[in-house]
Amino acid sequence: MLPSIDGLERIELVDPSGVTVAMIENRPGQQGSLAVYQYLGQVFPALDAAAAEHGLAVFGEHTQDARSRSGAHPNIDRLLAVASGDEALLIKTVSASV
């Protein structure tokens, strides 16, 4: 079971130079990815090849769909790219302000 995303506003993916290269927001259509990436950030020190491979397994059947329809699942496409050798990213969680 994935951790709750209650109280989470977004996740920022940060490259080694400190630049935010992508965000996953807590909104319909992105909440599944938000939960998976939050989980990966809790289990791995960075989104490296090992974390990406694990994330692809967590996404399950969606991974196969992403492999056959490039661009349909951008957050899975990112995991595929990192698993294939793209640079590791830091997963930064941003809490919702109350």
mmCIF file as gemmi writes it, N, C-alpha and C atoms, coordinates in Angstrom:
data_model
loop_
_atom_site.group_PDB
_atom_site.id
_atom_site.type_symbol
_atom_site.label_atom_id
_atom_site.label_alt_id
_atom_site.label_comp_id
_atom_site.label_asym_id
_atom_site.label_entity_id
_atom_site.label_seq_id
_atom_site.pdbx_PDB_ins_code
_atom_site.Cartn_x
_atom_site.Cartn_y
_atom_site.Cartn_z
_atom_site.occupancy
_atom_site.B_iso_or_equiv
_atom_site.pdbx_formal_charge
_atom_site.auth_seq_id
_atom_site.auth_asym_id
_atom_site.pdbx_PDB_model_num
ATOM 1 N N . MET Axp A 1 ? 0.841 -1.177 0 1 0 ? 1 A 1
ATOM 2 C CA . MET Axp A 1 ? 0 0 0 1 0 ? 1 A 1
ATOM 3 C C . MET Axp A 1 ? 0.89 1.245 0 1 0 ? 1 A 1
ATOM 4 N N . LEU Axp A 2 ? 0.524 2.198 -0.823 1 0 ? 2 A 1
ATOM 5 C CA . LEU Axp A 2 ? 1.299 3.432 -0.926 1 0 ? 2 A 1
ATOM 6 C C . LEU Axp A 2 ? 0.92 4.391 0.195 1 0 ? 2 A 1
ATOM 7 N N . PRO Axp A 3 ? 1.86 5.261 0.584 1 0 ? 3 A 1
ATOM 8 C CA . PRO Axp A 3 ? 1.559 6.226 1.642 1 0 ? 3 A 1
ATOM 9 C C . PRO Axp A 3 ? 0.509 7.241 1.185 1 0 ? 3 A 1
ATOM 10 N N . SER Axp A 4 ? -0.194 7.793 2.149 1 0 ? 4 A 1
ATOM 11 C CA . SER Axp A 4 ? -1.209 8.807 1.865 1 0 ? 4 A 1
ATOM 12 C C . SER Axp A 4 ? -0.562 10.058 1.281 1 0 ? 4 A 1
ATOM 13 N N . ILE Axp A 5 ? -1.279 10.7 0.371 1 0 ? 5 A 1
ATOM 14 C CA . ILE Axp A 5 ? -0.794 11.967 -0.185 1 0 ? 5 A 1
ATOM 15 C C . ILE Axp A 5 ? -1.535 13.151 0.429 1 0 ? 5 A 1
ATOM 16 N N . ASP Axp A 6 ? -2.341 12.887 1.458 1 0 ? 6 A 1
ATOM 17 C CA . ASP Axp A 6 ? -3.02 13.978 2.161 1 0 ? 6 A 1
ATOM 18 C C . ASP Axp A 6 ? -1.968 14.947 2.691 1 0 ? 6 A 1
ATOM 19 N N . GLY Axp A 7 ? -2.183 16.216 2.487 1 0 ? 7 A 1
ATOM 20 C CA . GLY Axp A 7 ? -1.261 17.231 2.971 1 0 ? 7 A 1
ATOM 21 C C . GLY Axp A 7 ? -0.071 17.48 2.061 1 0 ? 7 A 1
ATOM 22 N N . LEU Axp A 8 ? -0.015 16.776 0.949 1 0 ? 8 A 1
ATOM 23 C CA . LEU Axp A 8 ? 1.079 16.957 -0.004 1 0 ? 8 A 1
ATOM 24 C C . LEU Axp A 8 ? 0.582 17.815 -1.165 1 0 ? 8 A 1
ATOM 25 N N . GLU Axp A 9 ? 1.267 18.91 -1.432 1 0 ? 9 A 1
ATOM 26 C CA . GLU Axp A 9 ? 0.871 19.796 -2.534 1 0 ? 9 A 1
ATOM 27 C C . GLU Axp A 9 ? 1.426 19.312 -3.869 1 0 ? 9 A 1
ATOM 28 N N . ARG Axp A 10 ? 2.725 18.941 -3.853 1 0 ? 10 A 1
ATOM 29 C CA . ARG Axp A 10 ? 3.358 18.501 -5.094 1 0 ? 10 A 1
ATOM 30 C C . ARG Axp A 10 ? 4.699 17.844 -4.775 1 0 ? 10 A 1
ATOM 31 N N . ILE Axp A 11 ? 5.247 17.251 -5.795 1 0 ? 11 A 1
ATOM 32 C CA . ILE Axp A 11 ? 6.615 16.735 -5.76 1 0 ? 11 A 1
ATOM 33 C C . ILE Axp A 11 ? 7.381 17.455 -6.85 1 0 ? 11 A 1
ATOM 34 N N . GLU Axp A 12 ? 8.581 17.873 -6.506 1 0 ? 12 A 1
ATOM 35 C CA . GLU Axp A 12 ? 9.474 18.483 -7.479 1 0 ? 12 A 1
ATOM 36 C C . GLU Axp A 12 ? 10.616 17.512 -7.733 1 0 ? 12 A 1
ATOM 37 N N . LEU Axp A 13 ? 10.965 17.339 -8.984 1 0 ? 13 A 1
ATOM 38 C CA . LEU Axp A 13 ? 12.1 16.502 -9.364 1 0 ? 13 A 1
ATOM 39 C C . LEU Axp A 13 ? 13.241 17.437 -9.742 1 0 ? 13 A 1
ATOM 40 N N . VAL Axp A 14 ? 14.344 17.292 -9.027 1 0 ? 14 A 1
ATOM 41 C CA . VAL Axp A 14 ? 15.448 18.243 -9.103 1 0 ? 14 A 1
ATOM 42 C C . VAL Axp A 14 ? 16.687 17.545 -9.662 1 0 ? 14 A 1
ATOM 43 N N . ASP Axp A 15 ? 17.32 18.188 -10.652 1 0 ? 15 A 1
ATOM 44 C CA . ASP Axp A 15 ? 18.52 17.597 -11.248 1 0 ? 15 A 1
ATOM 45 C C . ASP Axp A 15 ? 19.746 17.872 -10.367 1 0 ? 15 A 1
ATOM 46 N N . PRO Axp A 16 ? 20.896 17.28 -10.694 1 0 ? 16 A 1
ATOM 47 C CA . PRO Axp A 16 ? 22.082 17.439 -9.849 1 0 ? 16 A 1
ATOM 48 C C . PRO Axp A 16 ? 22.561 18.882 -9.677 1 0 ? 16 A 1
ATOM 49 N N . SER Axp A 17 ? 22.211 19.762 -10.604 1 0 ? 17 A 1
ATOM 50 C CA . SER Axp A 17 ? 22.619 21.166 -10.474 1 0 ? 17 A 1
ATOM 51 C C . SER Axp A 17 ? 21.638 21.984 -9.643 1 0 ? 17 A 1
ATOM 52 N N . GLY Axp A 18 ? 20.557 21.353 -9.162 1 0 ? 18 A 1
ATOM 53 C CA . GLY Axp A 18 ? 19.593 22.046 -8.308 1 0 ? 18 A 1
ATOM 54 C C . GLY Axp A 18 ? 18.403 22.636 -9.038 1 0 ? 18 A 1
ATOM 55 N N . VAL Axp A 19 ? 18.282 22.366 -10.323 1 0 ? 19 A 1
ATOM 56 C CA . VAL Axp A 19 ? 17.182 22.897 -11.121 1 0 ? 19 A 1
ATOM 57 C C . VAL Axp A 19 ? 15.99 21.935 -11.065 1 0 ? 19 A 1
ATOM 58 N N . THR Axp A 20 ? 14.808 22.49 -10.791 1 0 ? 20 A 1
ATOM 59 C CA . THR Axp A 20 ? 13.59 21.683 -10.822 1 0 ? 20 A 1
ATOM 60 C C . THR Axp A 20 ? 13.246 21.418 -12.283 1 0 ? 20 A 1
ATOM 61 N N . VAL Axp A 21 ? 13.255 20.14 -12.658 1 0 ? 21 A 1
ATOM 62 C CA . VAL Axp A 21 ? 13.027 19.776 -14.058 1 0 ? 21 A 1
ATOM 63 C C . VAL Axp A 21 ? 11.607 19.288 -14.316 1 0 ? 21 A 1
ATOM 64 N N . ALA Axp A 22 ? 10.88 18.949 -13.251 1 0 ? 22 A 1
ATOM 65 C CA . ALA Axp A 22 ? 9.496 18.487 -13.406 1 0 ? 22 A 1
ATOM 66 C C . ALA Axp A 22 ? 8.781 18.587 -12.068 1 0 ? 22 A 1
ATOM 67 N N . MET Axp A 23 ? 7.448 18.69 -12.143 1 0 ? 23 A 1
ATOM 68 C CA . MET Axp A 23 ? 6.61 18.696 -10.943 1 0 ? 23 A 1
ATOM 69 C C . MET Axp A 23 ? 5.434 17.757 -11.164 1 0 ? 23 A 1
ATOM 70 N N . ILE Axp A 24 ? 5.012 17.123 -10.086 1 0 ? 24 A 1
ATOM 71 C CA . ILE Axp A 24 ? 3.801 16.306 -10.089 1 0 ? 24 A 1
ATOM 72 C C . ILE Axp A 24 ? 2.911 16.896 -9.007 1 0 ? 24 A 1
ATOM 73 N N . GLU Axp A 25 ? 1.767 17.422 -9.416 1 0 ? 25 A 1
ATOM 74 C CA . GLU Axp A 25 ? 0.886 18.112 -8.477 1 0 ? 25 A 1
ATOM 75 C C . GLU Axp A 25 ? -0.201 17.194 -7.936 1 0 ? 25 A 1
ATOM 76 N N . ASN Axp A 26 ? -0.707 17.562 -6.776 1 0 ? 26 A 1
ATOM 77 C CA . ASN Axp A 26 ? -1.786 16.81 -6.134 1 0 ? 26 A 1
ATOM 78 C C . ASN Axp A 26 ? -3.108 17.281 -6.73 1 0 ? 26 A 1
ATOM 79 N N . ARG Axp A 27 ? -3.426 16.702 -7.885 1 0 ? 27 A 1
ATOM 80 C CA . ARG Axp A 27 ? -4.68 17.02 -8.564 1 0 ? 27 A 1
ATOM 81 C C . ARG Axp A 27 ? -5.129 15.782 -9.334 1 0 ? 27 A 1
ATOM 82 N N . PRO Axp A 28 ? -6.401 15.713 -9.654 1 0 ? 28 A 1
ATOM 83 C CA . PRO Axp A 28 ? -6.897 14.54 -10.383 1 0 ? 28 A 1
ATOM 84 C C . PRO Axp A 28 ? -6.067 14.277 -11.643 1 0 ? 28 A 1
ATOM 85 N N . GLY Axp A 29 ? -5.804 13.023 -11.887 1 0 ? 29 A 1
ATOM 86 C CA . GLY Axp A 29 ? -5.009 12.632 -13.038 1 0 ? 29 A 1
ATOM 87 C C . GLY Axp A 29 ? -3.53 12.486 -12.731 1 0 ? 29 A 1
ATOM 88 N N . GLN Axp A 30 ? -3.095 13.05 -11.604 1 0 ? 30 A 1
ATOM 89 C CA . GLN Axp A 30 ? -1.685 12.954 -11.225 1 0 ? 30 A 1
ATOM 90 C C . GLN Axp A 30 ? -1.495 12.321 -9.853 1 0 ? 30 A 1
ATOM 91 N N . GLN Axp A 31 ? -2.58 12.062 -9.151 1 0 ? 31 A 1
ATOM 92 C CA . GLN Axp A 31 ? -2.459 11.605 -7.768 1 0 ? 31 A 1
ATOM 93 C C . GLN Axp A 31 ? -1.837 10.221 -7.645 1 0 ? 31 A 1
ATOM 94 N N . GLY Axp A 32 ? -2.077 9.342 -8.593 1 0 ? 32 A 1
ATOM 95 C CA . GLY Axp A 32 ? -1.424 8.033 -8.559 1 0 ? 32 A 1
ATOM 96 C C . GLY Axp A 32 ? 0.083 8.171 -8.698 1 0 ? 32 A 1
ATOM 97 N N . SER Axp A 33 ? 0.509 8.995 -9.646 1 0 ? 33 A 1
ATOM 98 C CA . SER Axp A 33 ? 1.939 9.243 -9.822 1 0 ? 33 A 1
ATOM 99 C C . SER Axp A 33 ? 2.526 9.928 -8.6 1 0 ? 33 A 1
ATOM 100 N N . LEU Axp A 34 ? 1.787 10.863 -8.032 1 0 ? 34 A 1
ATOM 101 C CA . LEU Axp A 34 ? 2.252 11.559 -6.831 1 0 ? 34 A 1
ATOM 102 C C . LEU Axp A 34 ? 2.519 10.556 -5.716 1 0 ? 34 A 1
ATOM 103 N N . ALA Axp A 35 ? 1.608 9.622 -5.514 1 0 ? 35 A 1
ATOM 104 C CA . ALA Axp A 35 ? 1.77 8.615 -4.46 1 0 ? 35 A 1
ATOM 105 C C . ALA Axp A 35 ? 2.975 7.716 -4.736 1 0 ? 35 A 1
ATOM 106 N N . VAL Axp A 36 ? 3.151 7.288 -5.977 1 0 ? 36 A 1
ATOM 107 C CA . VAL Axp A 36 ? 4.281 6.414 -6.309 1 0 ? 36 A 1
ATOM 108 C C . VAL Axp A 36 ? 5.6 7.155 -6.118 1 0 ? 36 A 1
ATOM 109 N N . TYR Axp A 37 ? 5.7 8.368 -6.621 1 0 ? 37 A 1
ATOM 110 C CA . TYR Axp A 37 ? 6.946 9.123 -6.489 1 0 ? 37 A 1
ATOM 111 C C . TYR Axp A 37 ? 7.229 9.469 -5.025 1 0 ? 37 A 1
ATOM 112 N N . GLN Axp A 38 ? 6.194 9.775 -4.247 1 0 ? 38 A 1
ATOM 113 C CA . GLN Axp A 38 ? 6.417 10.03 -2.822 1 0 ? 38 A 1
ATOM 114 C C . GLN Axp A 38 ? 6.995 8.773 -2.162 1 0 ? 38 A 1
ATOM 115 N N . TYR Axp A 39 ? 6.412 7.636 -2.473 1 0 ? 39 A 1
ATOM 116 C CA . TYR Axp A 39 ? 6.901 6.355 -1.947 1 0 ? 39 A 1
ATOM 117 C C . TYR Axp A 39 ? 8.365 6.136 -2.336 1 0 ? 39 A 1
ATOM 118 N N . LEU Axp A 40 ? 8.692 6.357 -3.604 1 0 ? 40 A 1
ATOM 119 C CA . LEU Axp A 40 ? 10.075 6.176 -4.052 1 0 ? 40 A 1
ATOM 120 C C . LEU Axp A 40 ? 11.021 7.096 -3.291 1 0 ? 40 A 1
ATOM 121 N N . GLY Axp A 41 ? 10.581 8.326 -3.031 1 0 ? 41 A 1
ATOM 122 C CA . GLY Axp A 41 ? 11.399 9.267 -2.274 1 0 ? 41 A 1
ATOM 123 C C . GLY Axp A 41 ? 11.61 8.843 -0.833 1 0 ? 41 A 1
ATOM 124 N N . GLN Axp A 42 ? 10.677 8.089 -0.28 1 0 ? 42 A 1
ATOM 125 C CA . GLN Axp A 42 ? 10.809 7.602 1.09 1 0 ? 42 A 1
ATOM 126 C C . GLN Axp A 42 ? 11.71 6.374 1.17 1 0 ? 42 A 1
ATOM 127 N N . VAL Axp A 43 ? 11.779 5.599 0.098 1 0 ? 43 A 1
ATOM 128 C CA . VAL Axp A 43 ? 12.512 4.332 0.11 1 0 ? 43 A 1
ATOM 129 C C . VAL Axp A 43 ? 13.931 4.466 -0.463 1 0 ? 43 A 1
ATOM 130 N N . PHE Axp A 44 ? 14.124 5.368 -1.402 1 0 ? 44 A 1
ATOM 131 C CA . PHE Axp A 44 ? 15.416 5.528 -2.071 1 0 ? 44 A 1
ATOM 132 C C . PHE Axp A 44 ? 15.959 6.934 -1.82 1 0 ? 44 A 1
ATOM 133 N N . PRO Axp A 45 ? 17.301 7.085 -1.766 1 0 ? 45 A 1
ATOM 134 C CA . PRO Axp A 45 ? 17.874 8.417 -1.543 1 0 ? 45 A 1
ATOM 135 C C . PRO Axp A 45 ? 17.72 9.35 -2.743 1 0 ? 45 A 1
ATOM 136 N N . ALA Axp A 46 ? 17.529 8.784 -3.932 1 0 ? 46 A 1
ATOM 137 C CA . ALA Axp A 46 ? 17.347 9.584 -5.15 1 0 ? 46 A 1
ATOM 138 C C . ALA Axp A 46 ? 16.603 8.732 -6.167 1 0 ? 46 A 1
ATOM 139 N N . LEU Axp A 47 ? 16.08 9.394 -7.177 1 0 ? 47 A 1
ATOM 140 C CA . LEU Axp A 47 ? 15.442 8.678 -8.283 1 0 ? 47 A 1
ATOM 141 C C . LEU Axp A 47 ? 16.55 8.273 -9.255 1 0 ? 47 A 1
ATOM 142 N N . ASP Axp A 48 ? 17.206 7.164 -8.929 1 0 ? 48 A 1
ATOM 143 C CA . ASP Axp A 48 ? 18.26 6.618 -9.775 1 0 ? 48 A 1
ATOM 144 C C . ASP Axp A 48 ? 17.707 5.406 -10.525 1 0 ? 48 A 1
ATOM 145 N N . ALA Axp A 49 ? 18.575 4.675 -11.208 1 0 ? 49 A 1
ATOM 146 C CA . ALA Axp A 49 ? 18.105 3.543 -12.015 1 0 ? 49 A 1
ATOM 147 C C . ALA Axp A 49 ? 17.388 2.495 -11.169 1 0 ? 49 A 1
ATOM 148 N N . ALA Axp A 50 ? 17.905 2.203 -9.972 1 0 ? 50 A 1
ATOM 149 C CA . ALA Axp A 50 ? 17.265 1.197 -9.109 1 0 ? 50 A 1
ATOM 150 C C . ALA Axp A 50 ? 15.885 1.663 -8.665 1 0 ? 50 A 1
ATOM 151 N N . ALA Axp A 51 ? 15.776 2.928 -8.275 1 0 ? 51 A 1
ATOM 152 C CA . ALA Axp A 51 ? 14.48 3.476 -7.858 1 0 ? 51 A 1
ATOM 153 C C . ALA Axp A 51 ? 13.506 3.48 -9.028 1 0 ? 51 A 1
ATOM 154 N N . ALA Axp A 52 ? 13.993 3.842 -10.207 1 0 ? 52 A 1
ATOM 155 C CA . ALA Axp A 52 ? 13.128 3.884 -11.387 1 0 ? 52 A 1
ATOM 156 C C . ALA Axp A 52 ? 12.603 2.492 -11.726 1 0 ? 52 A 1
ATOM 157 N N . GLU Axp A 53 ? 13.465 1.483 -11.673 1 0 ? 53 A 1
ATOM 158 C CA . GLU Axp A 53 ? 13.029 0.107 -11.949 1 0 ? 53 A 1
ATOM 159 C C . GLU Axp A 53 ? 11.961 -0.328 -10.946 1 0 ? 53 A 1
ATOM 160 N N . HIS Axp A 54 ? 12.165 0.014 -9.686 1 0 ? 54 A 1
ATOM 161 C CA . HIS Axp A 54 ? 11.178 -0.327 -8.657 1 0 ? 54 A 1
ATOM 162 C C . HIS Axp A 54 ? 9.86 0.405 -8.932 1 0 ? 54 A 1
ATOM 163 N N . GLY Axp A 55 ? 9.95 1.681 -9.294 1 0 ? 55 A 1
ATOM 164 C CA . GLY Axp A 55 ? 8.755 2.454 -9.615 1 0 ? 55 A 1
ATOM 165 C C . GLY Axp A 55 ? 7.985 1.864 -10.785 1 0 ? 55 A 1
ATOM 166 N N . LEU Axp A 56 ? 8.696 1.379 -11.789 1 0 ? 56 A 1
ATOM 167 C CA . LEU Axp A 56 ? 8.036 0.748 -12.934 1 0 ? 56 A 1
ATOM 168 C C . LEU Axp A 56 ? 7.274 -0.496 -12.498 1 0 ? 56 A 1
ATOM 169 N N . ALA Axp A 57 ? 7.843 -1.242 -11.563 1 0 ? 57 A 1
ATOM 170 C CA . ALA Axp A 57 ? 7.145 -2.423 -11.036 1 0 ? 57 A 1
ATOM 171 C C . ALA Axp A 57 ? 5.9 -2.014 -10.257 1 0 ? 57 A 1
ATOM 172 N N . VAL Axp A 58 ? 5.998 -0.928 -9.5 1 0 ? 58 A 1
ATOM 173 C CA . VAL Axp A 58 ? 4.844 -0.45 -8.72 1 0 ? 58 A 1
ATOM 174 C C . VAL Axp A 58 ? 3.723 0.003 -9.652 1 0 ? 58 A 1
ATOM 175 N N . PHE Axp A 59 ? 4.055 0.654 -10.74 1 0 ? 59 A 1
ATOM 176 C CA . PHE Axp A 59 ? 3.034 1.109 -11.689 1 0 ? 59 A 1
ATOM 177 C C . PHE Axp A 59 ? 2.342 -0.058 -12.397 1 0 ? 59 A 1
ATOM 178 N N . GLY Axp A 60 ? 2.956 -1.236 -12.368 1 0 ? 60 A 1
ATOM 179 C CA . GLY Axp A 60 ? 2.326 -2.449 -12.892 1 0 ? 60 A 1
ATOM 180 C C . GLY Axp A 60 ? 1.928 -2.353 -14.352 1 0 ? 60 A 1
ATOM 181 N N . GLU Axp A 61 ? 0.647 -2.648 -14.623 1 0 ? 61 A 1
ATOM 182 C CA . GLU Axp A 61 ? 0.176 -2.715 -16.016 1 0 ? 61 A 1
ATOM 183 C C . GLU Axp A 61 ? 0.258 -1.372 -16.73 1 0 ? 61 A 1
ATOM 184 N N . HIS Axp A 62 ? 0.301 -0.277 -15.992 1 0 ? 62 A 1
ATOM 185 C CA . HIS Axp A 62 ? 0.439 1.039 -16.625 1 0 ? 62 A 1
ATOM 186 C C . HIS Axp A 62 ? 1.806 1.165 -17.304 1 0 ? 62 A 1
ATOM 187 N N . THR Axp A 63 ? 2.81 0.473 -16.756 1 0 ? 63 A 1
ATOM 188 C CA . THR Axp A 63 ? 4.146 0.508 -17.354 1 0 ? 63 A 1
ATOM 189 C C . THR Axp A 63 ? 4.12 -0.085 -18.759 1 0 ? 63 A 1
ATOM 190 N N . GLN Axp A 64 ? 3.453 -1.201 -18.921 1 0 ? 64 A 1
ATOM 191 C CA . GLN Axp A 64 ? 3.364 -1.829 -20.248 1 0 ? 64 A 1
ATOM 192 C C . GLN Axp A 64 ? 2.65 -0.904 -21.229 1 0 ? 64 A 1
ATOM 193 N N . ASP Axp A 65 ? 1.596 -0.235 -20.779 1 0 ? 65 A 1
ATOM 194 C CA . ASP Axp A 65 ? 0.885 0.712 -21.634 1 0 ? 65 A 1
ATOM 195 C C . ASP Axp A 65 ? 1.804 1.867 -22.016 1 0 ? 65 A 1
ATOM 196 N N . ALA Axp A 66 ? 2.587 2.35 -21.06 1 0 ? 66 A 1
ATOM 197 C CA . ALA Axp A 66 ? 3.512 3.452 -21.34 1 0 ? 66 A 1
ATOM 198 C C . ALA Axp A 66 ? 4.577 3.029 -22.352 1 0 ? 66 A 1
ATOM 199 N N . ARG Axp A 67 ? 5.04 1.806 -22.25 1 0 ? 67 A 1
ATOM 200 C CA . ARG Axp A 67 ? 6.048 1.309 -23.205 1 0 ? 67 A 1
ATOM 201 C C . ARG Axp A 67 ? 5.486 1.264 -24.629 1 0 ? 67 A 1
ATOM 202 N N . SER Axp A 68 ? 4.21 0.952 -24.76 1 0 ? 68 A 1
ATOM 203 C CA . SER Axp A 68 ? 3.616 0.835 -26.095 1 0 ? 68 A 1
ATOM 204 C C . SER Axp A 68 ? 3.04 2.152 -26.611 1 0 ? 68 A 1
ATOM 205 N N . ARG Axp A 69 ? 2.842 3.123 -25.715 1 0 ? 69 A 1
ATOM 206 C CA . ARG Axp A 69 ? 2.267 4.414 -26.135 1 0 ? 69 A 1
ATOM 207 C C . ARG Axp A 69 ? 3.088 5.548 -25.536 1 0 ? 69 A 1
ATOM 208 N N . SER Axp A 70 ? 4.257 5.783 -26.099 1 0 ? 70 A 1
ATOM 209 C CA . SER Axp A 70 ? 5.154 6.824 -25.604 1 0 ? 70 A 1
ATOM 210 C C . SER Axp A 70 ? 4.428 8.166 -25.524 1 0 ? 70 A 1
ATOM 211 N N . GLY Axp A 71 ? 4.565 8.823 -24.397 1 0 ? 71 A 1
ATOM 212 C CA . GLY Axp A 71 ? 3.931 10.122 -24.194 1 0 ? 71 A 1
ATOM 213 C C . GLY Axp A 71 ? 2.593 10.052 -23.49 1 0 ? 71 A 1
ATOM 214 N N . ALA Axp A 72 ? 1.988 8.877 -23.435 1 0 ? 72 A 1
ATOM 215 C CA . ALA Axp A 72 ? 0.675 8.741 -22.791 1 0 ? 72 A 1
ATOM 216 C C . ALA Axp A 72 ? 0.774 8.815 -21.272 1 0 ? 72 A 1
ATOM 217 N N . HIS Axp A 73 ? 1.916 8.442 -20.731 1 0 ? 73 A 1
ATOM 218 C CA . HIS Axp A 73 ? 2.129 8.428 -19.278 1 0 ? 73 A 1
ATOM 219 C C . HIS Axp A 73 ? 3.478 9.096 -18.989 1 0 ? 73 A 1
ATOM 220 N N . PRO Axp A 74 ? 3.54 10.431 -18.993 1 0 ? 74 A 1
ATOM 221 C CA . PRO Axp A 74 ? 4.833 11.113 -18.875 1 0 ? 74 A 1
ATOM 222 C C . PRO Axp A 74 ? 5.605 10.788 -17.595 1 0 ? 74 A 1
ATOM 223 N N . ASN Axp A 75 ? 4.912 10.533 -16.498 1 0 ? 75 A 1
ATOM 224 C CA . ASN Axp A 75 ? 5.626 10.228 -15.259 1 0 ? 75 A 1
ATOM 225 C C . ASN Axp A 75 ? 6.234 8.831 -15.293 1 0 ? 75 A 1
ATOM 226 N N . ILE Axp A 76 ? 5.625 7.924 -16.04 1 0 ? 76 A 1
ATOM 227 C CA . ILE Axp A 76 ? 6.223 6.601 -16.244 1 0 ? 76 A 1
ATOM 228 C C . ILE Axp A 76 ? 7.33 6.706 -17.29 1 0 ? 76 A 1
ATOM 229 N N . ASP Axp A 77 ? 7.121 7.519 -18.322 1 0 ? 77 A 1
ATOM 230 C CA . ASP Axp A 77 ? 8.169 7.745 -19.325 1 0 ? 77 A 1
ATOM 231 C C . ASP Axp A 77 ? 9.452 8.227 -18.652 1 0 ? 77 A 1
ATOM 232 N N . ARG Axp A 78 ? 9.316 9.094 -17.643 1 0 ? 78 A 1
ATOM 233 C CA . ARG Axp A 78 ? 10.479 9.604 -16.92 1 0 ? 78 A 1
ATOM 234 C C . ARG Axp A 78 ? 11.208 8.452 -16.22 1 0 ? 78 A 1
ATOM 235 N N . LEU Axp A 79 ? 10.45 7.55 -15.593 1 0 ? 79 A 1
ATOM 236 C CA . LEU Axp A 79 ? 11.075 6.396 -14.937 1 0 ? 79 A 1
ATOM 237 C C . LEU Axp A 79 ? 11.79 5.516 -15.96 1 0 ? 79 A 1
ATOM 238 N N . LEU Axp A 80 ? 11.17 5.313 -17.112 1 0 ? 80 A 1
ATOM 239 C CA . LEU Axp A 80 ? 11.803 4.523 -18.167 1 0 ? 80 A 1
ATOM 240 C C . LEU Axp A 80 ? 13.127 5.158 -18.596 1 0 ? 80 A 1
ATOM 241 N N . ALA Axp A 81 ? 13.138 6.478 -18.719 1 0 ? 81 A 1
ATOM 242 C CA . ALA Axp A 81 ? 14.351 7.185 -19.132 1 0 ? 81 A 1
ATOM 243 C C . ALA Axp A 81 ? 15.454 7.056 -18.082 1 0 ? 81 A 1
ATOM 244 N N . VAL Axp A 82 ? 15.103 7.239 -16.817 1 0 ? 82 A 1
ATOM 245 C CA . VAL Axp A 82 ? 16.107 7.125 -15.752 1 0 ? 82 A 1
ATOM 246 C C . VAL Axp A 82 ? 16.611 5.685 -15.659 1 0 ? 82 A 1
ATOM 247 N N . ALA Axp A 83 ? 15.725 4.722 -15.782 1 0 ? 83 A 1
ATOM 248 C CA . ALA Axp A 83 ? 16.129 3.312 -15.741 1 0 ? 83 A 1
ATOM 249 C C . ALA Axp A 83 ? 17.069 2.974 -16.898 1 0 ? 83 A 1
ATOM 250 N N . SER Axp A 84 ? 16.949 3.725 -17.996 1 0 ? 84 A 1
ATOM 251 C CA . SER Axp A 84 ? 17.782 3.485 -19.183 1 0 ? 84 A 1
ATOM 252 C C . SER Axp A 84 ? 19.055 4.313 -19.2 1 0 ? 84 A 1
ATOM 253 N N . GLY Axp A 85 ? 19.304 5.075 -18.133 1 0 ? 85 A 1
ATOM 254 C CA . GLY Axp A 85 ? 20.572 5.79 -18.063 1 0 ? 85 A 1
ATOM 255 C C . GLY Axp A 85 ? 20.509 7.293 -17.928 1 0 ? 85 A 1
ATOM 256 N N . ASP Axp A 86 ? 19.334 7.901 -17.979 1 0 ? 86 A 1
ATOM 257 C CA . ASP Axp A 86 ? 19.268 9.347 -17.735 1 0 ? 86 A 1
ATOM 258 C C . ASP Axp A 86 ? 19.749 9.639 -16.318 1 0 ? 86 A 1
ATOM 259 N N . GLU Axp A 87 ? 20.14 10.89 -16.077 1 0 ? 87 A 1
ATOM 260 C CA . GLU Axp A 87 ? 20.698 11.239 -14.769 1 0 ? 87 A 1
ATOM 261 C C . GLU Axp A 87 ? 19.674 11.071 -13.646 1 0 ? 87 A 1
ATOM 262 N N . ALA Axp A 88 ? 20.195 10.767 -12.465 1 0 ? 88 A 1
ATOM 263 C CA . ALA Axp A 88 ? 19.352 10.621 -11.279 1 0 ? 88 A 1
ATOM 264 C C . ALA Axp A 88 ? 18.786 11.978 -10.877 1 0 ? 88 A 1
ATOM 265 N N . LEU Axp A 89 ? 17.633 11.947 -10.239 1 0 ? 89 A 1
ATOM 266 C CA . LEU Axp A 89 ? 16.967 13.162 -9.787 1 0 ? 89 A 1
ATOM 267 C C . LEU Axp A 89 ? 16.666 13.057 -8.298 1 0 ? 89 A 1
ATOM 268 N N . LEU Axp A 90 ? 16.638 14.192 -7.633 1 0 ? 90 A 1
ATOM 269 C CA . LEU Axp A 90 ? 16.218 14.257 -6.242 1 0 ? 90 A 1
ATOM 270 C C . LEU Axp A 90 ? 14.704 14.412 -6.22 1 0 ? 90 A 1
ATOM 271 N N . ILE Axp A 91 ? 14.037 13.687 -5.339 1 0 ? 91 A 1
ATOM 272 C CA . ILE Axp A 91 ? 12.585 13.792 -5.18 1 0 ? 91 A 1
ATOM 273 C C . ILE Axp A 91 ? 12.313 14.676 -3.974 1 0 ? 91 A 1
ATOM 274 N N . LYS Axp A 92 ? 11.79 15.866 -4.218 1 0 ? 92 A 1
ATOM 275 C CA . LYS Axp A 92 ? 11.524 16.836 -3.15 1 0 ? 92 A 1
ATOM 276 C C . LYS Axp A 92 ? 10.016 16.955 -2.949 1 0 ? 92 A 1
ATOM 277 N N . THR Axp A 93 ? 9.541 16.683 -1.737 1 0 ? 93 A 1
ATOM 278 C CA . THR Axp A 93 ? 8.114 16.818 -1.447 1 0 ? 93 A 1
ATOM 279 C C . THR Axp A 93 ? 7.83 18.22 -0.93 1 0 ? 93 A 1
ATOM 280 N N . VAL Axp A 94 ? 6.701 18.767 -1.345 1 0 ? 94 A 1
ATOM 281 C CA . VAL Axp A 94 ? 6.267 20.091 -0.908 1 0 ? 94 A 1
ATOM 282 C C . VAL Axp A 94 ? 4.906 19.923 -0.248 1 0 ? 94 A 1
ATOM 283 N N . SER Axp A 95 ? 4.844 20.237 1.036 1 0 ? 95 A 1
ATOM 284 C CA . SER Axp A 95 ? 3.592 20.109 1.786 1 0 ? 95 A 1
ATOM 285 C C . SER Axp A 95 ? 2.636 21.23 1.424 1 0 ? 95 A 1
ATOM 286 N N . ALA Axp A 96 ? 1.347 20.924 1.504 1 0 ? 96 A 1
ATOM 287 C CA . ALA Axp A 96 ? 0.316 21.936 1.26 1 0 ? 96 A 1
ATOM 288 C C . ALA Axp A 96 ? 0.304 22.902 2.435 1 0 ? 96 A 1
ATOM 289 N N . SER Axp A 97 ? 0.14 24.173 2.137 1 0 ? 97 A 1
ATOM 290 C CA . SER Axp A 97 ? 0.037 25.161 3.211 1 0 ? 97 A 1
ATOM 291 C C . SER Axp A 97 ? -1.38 25.137 3.76 1 0 ? 97 A 1
ATOM 292 N N . VAL Axp A 98 ? -1.495 25.321 5.056 1 0 ? 98 A 1
ATOM 293 C CA . VAL Axp A 98 ? -2.815 25.272 5.7 1 0 ? 98 A 1
ATOM 294 C C . VAL Axp A 98 ? -3.376 26.63 5.938 1 0 ? 98 A 1
